Amino acid sequence: MFSTKGTSNQIYVRTNNGSASNDTAVDPGAFGLGALIGAPHLYRIDWYTNSVDFSIDGILVHSQPVTIASDRISAWANPSRRRQA
């Protein structure tokens, strides 16, 4: 997920493997992006069985190696397979 972690000037990406979370700050200057807070951007998350890719405005800003069960990916990719609360 993308998050500000309660800050007013920083964007983070987060993964969770079911037992631990990993938060990584995104440095927009490293990717030629302008201010991420207070301006519209297109955020995208792509899940794979061994990693999660985070993109902003079509630019890959972080790839986090994390194992995700394929049935969990399939459930999110196919709304008819999502569990009902």
Phi, psi and omega in degrees: 000158171265143182207160171259353182051034177082005178268172178246004185217014184218138174255138177238155169248146184223137169236159177215124182268011181103340179230342180210146176258151176230117178251131180230128178288141177261126176262101185297330180295330180291343184242008179073020179268148175282198179302132180271334179266132176087007178222146180288139177215160175259117181255139181220141176233126177245122180263136174230170182292337182235008178194165174231128179255133179246127180234147174232125181052038177081005180251124177292117182255343178194141172234120183252118175289120179202139180273126178234129180300136184299330179291333176289319178296314181299322180296322179282328181285336182239099185306332181291343180261359179291143177287142176268138181283000000 
